[in-house]
């Protein structure tokens, strides 16, 4: 890693090393992707799990920003892992992100101008 690397490139490389240490590369690509996606979804649910306490009168729901950020970092780890499994680099990530963002803005514009 070099100081000139972008943050996302650094994170992808760091996650690749962590994934290697966890044996992700030993799995079939499709199996690794499904396991990674399911783990990411689980972490996303853990980020908002405090909300489930609203239907439990014996518990007091508490919004813990630090805990939520930690869970979202776990989600980010699994997102980076999925991108690595699919061999998505920074350029492809930026290009596809921008294409999708523009498409979504176009959808909004079409809906707002619809009769």
Secondary structure by P-SEA (a helix, b strand, c coil): ccccccaaaaaaaaaaaaaaaaccccccaaaaaaaaaaaaaaaaaaacccccccccccbbbbbcaaaaaaaaaaaaaaaaaaaaaacccaaaaaaaaaaaaaaaaaaaaaaaacc
